[in-house]
Amino acid sequence: MQLVIRISPETCSKRDVDVRLNEAIDTAMSMATRERSGGVLVTRHSPAYFTVSITAEVPYGWVREHDET
């Protein structure tokens, strides 16, 4: 499962970005817990584009951040 978050840096504050990311992480953690399917990977592709995904590459119960910028 993958959640894609696009954020307009011109209209969102850092706090707004953090809130949206935390909501996506909470959703992914809940799904991973139900399915016991892996951990959560948060990837920053650009200042306005993030993906949050459940993956077996991250241990169950963990959240890992990756920055591709």
Order of alpha helices (4+ residues) and beta strands (2+ residues): beta-alpha-beta-beta-beta
